[in-house]
């Protein structure tokens, strides 16, 4: 991996990626999915994921200090055990499934979800499901979220597919997501270490990027606290659509 001093573009793209991830960790949309794709312009995707993981864990600690009182434990009891299984599957298939395949799958699922939301809003409205937990769907989304989180820190779309139709208050939505990813990211340390993904250069880059990520996390949390549901949800849907398009593009390009 090029040194920071010899490649200013690497540093600039990495800072942008970490700021976007930090805003998302603070609760602002699904922009965290752009972190690995952006950094992958200058390094292998798994290396980018390894650089981001320590930053994500520190961000999680900050986010928990803000959102720990806004958690729906009923939902976490459904999705977290399944996510641990998904992480295990990701670890077991780490050398089989390519980054391009994962990006394509996550991107297609994300776009399909947004298309379904738009169809329900302007097409043929479906019966409302607000407040209906649907445990089987929650377990499926949790498992897929654990898997995609392991391979590309892209666990947000599967989880959001389950959470968004529940119509949660934005603070409860954010707090539940924060705790979900705090637990899954901590668990991911074990397989990442076992796979030899951390070295001195990666950890040094993580340390350099950490302050920007923390500042962006606080900023994202402040914005969400001031945001009305009528703005929060459309912004989240829009961010999922944009990220989905990016992931599909990257997935097709990587498989070509």
C-alpha positions in Angstrom: 0.0 0.0 0.0 1.4 3.4 -0.9 2.7 5.6 1.9 0.6 8.5 2.9 3.3 11.1 2.1 3.8 9.6 -1.4 0.1 9.4 -2.4 -2.0 12.4 -1.4 -4.9 11.0 -3.5 -5.0 8.0 -1.2 -5.2 10.2 1.8 -7.8 12.5 0.3 -10.1 9.6 -0.8 -9.6 7.9 2.6 -10.5 11.1 4.5 -13.7 11.5 2.4 -14.6 7.8 2.9 -14.1 8.1 6.7 -16.2 11.3 6.9 -19.1 9.7 5.1 -18.8 6.7 7.3 -18.8 8.9 10.4 -21.9 10.9 9.3 -23.7 7.6 8.8 -22.5 6.2 12.1 -23.9 9.3 13.7 -27.3 8.3 12.2 -27.3 10.1 8.9 -28.4 7.8 6.2 -26.6 4.8 4.6 -23.5 6.6 3.5 -21.2 4.2 5.4 -21.5 1.8 2.4 -19.4 4.2 0.4 -16.4 3.8 2.6 -15.0 0.5 1.2 -15.8 1.3 -2.4 -14.1 4.7 -2.2 -11.0 3.4 -0.6 -10.9 0.4 -2.9 -10.0 2.9 -5.7 -6.5 2.9 -4.2 -6.2 -0.4 -2.3 -7.7 -4.0 -2.3 -11.2 -4.1 -0.9 -10.3 -6.4 2.0 -7.4 -4.1 2.9 -9.8 -1.1 2.9 -12.2 -3.0 5.1 -9.4 -3.8 7.5 -8.3 -0.1 7.7 -11.9 0.9 8.4 -12.7 -1.7 11.0 -10.8 -0.1 14.0 -12.2 3.3 13.1 -15.7 1.8 12.9 -15.3 0.3 16.4 -14.2 3.6 17.9 -17.1 5.3 16.1 -19.5 2.7 17.5 -18.3 3.6 21.0 -19.1 7.3 20.3 -22.4 6.5 18.7 -23.4 4.3 21.7 -22.7 7.2 24.1 -25.3 9.2 22.2 -27.9 6.6 21.2 -27.7 3.9 23.9 -31.1 4.9 25.4 -32.9 4.7 22.1 -32.8 0.9 21.4 -35.6 -1.6 20.5 -34.4 -4.7 22.3 -37.2 -6.8 20.8 -35.7 -6.2 17.3 -32.1 -6.9 18.4 -33.1 -10.3 19.9 -34.3 -11.2 16.4 -31.5 -9.9 14.2 -28.3 -10.2 16.3 -28.0 -14.0 16.6 -28.7 -14.3 12.9 -26.0 -11.7 12.2 -23.4 -13.7 14.1 -24.3 -16.7 11.9 -23.8 -14.5 8.9 -20.4 -13.4 10.1 -19.4 -17.0 10.5 -20.5 -17.8 6.9 -18.5 -14.8 5.7 -15.4 -16.1 7.5 -15.9 -19.6 6.1 -16.3 -18.3 2.5 -13.8 -15.5 2.6 -11.6 -17.0 0.0 -14.5 -18.1 -2.2 -16.8 -15.2 -2.7 -15.3 -12.2 -4.5 -15.8 -8.6 -3.4 -17.4 -7.9 -6.8 -20.1 -10.6 -6.2 -20.9 -9.2 -2.8 -21.2 -5.6 -4.0 -23.5 -6.7 -6.9 -25.7 -8.7 -4.6 -26.0 -5.9 -2.0 -26.5 -3.3 -4.7 -29.3 -5.2 -6.4 -31.1 -5.9 -3.0 -30.8 -2.2 -2.1 -32.2 -1.0 -5.4 -35.0 -3.6 -5.3 -36.0 -2.4 -1.8 -36.1 1.3 -2.8 -38.1 0.3 -5.9 -40.6 -1.5 -3.7 -41.0 1.5 -1.4 -41.6 3.8 -4.4 -44.1 1.4 -5.8 -46.0 1.2 -2.6 -46.0 5.0 -2.4 -47.0 5.9 -5.9 -48.1 2.7 -7.5 -50.4 0.1 -5.8 -50.1 0.7 -2.0 -49.6 -2.5 0.1 -51.1 -3.1 3.5 -49.1 -1.2 6.1 -46.8 -3.3 8.2 -45.8 -0.7 10.7 -45.1 -2.3 14.1 -45.2 -5.8 12.8 -41.9 -7.4 13.7 -42.0 -10.5 11.3 -39.3 -12.5 13.0 -38.5 -14.8 10.1 -37.8 -11.8 7.8 -35.7 -10.2 10.6 -33.6 -13.3 11.0 -33.0 -13.5 7.2 -32.0 -9.8 7.0 -29.8 -10.2 10.1 -27.9 -13.1 8.6 -27.4 -11.4 5.3 -26.4 -8.2 7.1 -23.8 -10.1 9.1 -22.4 -11.7 6.0 -22.2 -8.5 3.9 -20.9 -6.6 6.9 -18.1 -9.0 7.3 -17.0 -9.0 3.6 -17.5 -5.3 2.8 -18.9 -3.4 5.8 -22.1 -3.4 3.8 -24.5 -4.7 6.4 -26.8 -1.6 6.4 -29.1 -2.3 3.4 -30.2 -5.8 4.6 -30.9 -4.4 8.1 -32.7 -1.4 6.8 -34.8 -3.6 4.6 -36.2 -5.0 7.8 -36.2 -1.9 9.9 -37.6 0.8 7.7 -41.0 -0.6 7.1 -41.5 -0.9 10.8 -42.0 2.9 11.0 -39.7 3.4 14.0 -39.1 6.8 15.4 -35.8 8.1 13.9 -34.0 8.0 17.2 -35.1 4.4 17.9 -34.2 3.4 14.4 -30.7 5.0 14.8 -30.1 3.6 18.2 -31.1 0.1 17.2 -28.8 0.2 14.2 -25.9 1.6 16.2 -26.0 -1.2 18.8 -26.4 -3.8 16.1 -23.3 -2.7 14.3 -21.3 -2.1 17.5 -21.8 -5.7 18.4 -21.1 -7.1 14.9 -18.1 -5.0 14.3 -16.5 -6.1 17.6 -17.2 -9.7 16.7 -15.6 -9.2 13.3 -12.2 -8.4 14.9 -11.7 -12.2 15.6 -11.9 -13.4 12.0 -10.1 -10.3 10.6 -7.1 -11.0 13.0 -7.3 -14.7 12.1 -7.1 -13.9 8.4 -4.0 -11.7 8.9 -5.7 -8.5 7.8 -4.0 -6.1 10.2 -0.4 -4.9 9.9 1.5 -1.8 10.9 0.8 0.2 7.8 -3.0 -0.5 8.0 -3.2 0.4 11.6 -1.1 3.6 11.1 -3.6 4.7 8.4 -6.5 3.9 10.7 -4.9 6.1 13.4 -4.4 9.0 11.0 -8.0 8.9 9.8 -9.6 8.4 13.3 -10.0 12.1 14.3 -11.9 13.0 11.1 -14.2 10.0 11.6 -15.0 10.9 15.2 -15.8 14.5 14.3 -18.1 13.4 11.5 -19.9 10.9 13.9 -20.7 13.7 16.3 -21.9 15.9 13.5 -24.1 13.1 12.1 -25.7 12.5 15.5 -26.4 16.3 16.0 -28.1 16.5 12.5 -30.3 13.5 13.2 -31.4 14.8 16.6 -32.6 18.0 14.8 -34.2 16.2 11.8 -38.0 15.5 11.4 -39.1 12.0 10.3 -40.5 13.5 7.1 -37.0 14.4 6.2 -35.1 11.5 7.8 -36.8 8.7 5.9 -36.7 10.1 2.4 -33.0 11.0 2.9 -32.3 7.5 4.1 -34.1 5.9 1.1 -32.2 8.3 -1.3 -28.8 7.4 0.2 -29.6 3.6 -0.1 -30.5 4.1 -3.8 -27.4 6.0 -4.6 -25.2 3.5 -2.8 -27.1 0.7 -4.5 -26.3 2.1 -7.9 -22.6 2.5 -7.0 -22.4 -1.1 -5.7 -24.0 -2.5 -8.8 -21.7 -0.5 -11.0 -18.6 -1.7 -9.0 -19.9 -5.3 -8.9 -20.4 -5.5 -12.7 -17.1 -3.8 -13.4 -15.3 -6.2 -11.0 -16.8 -9.2 -12.6 -16.0 -8.1 -16.1 
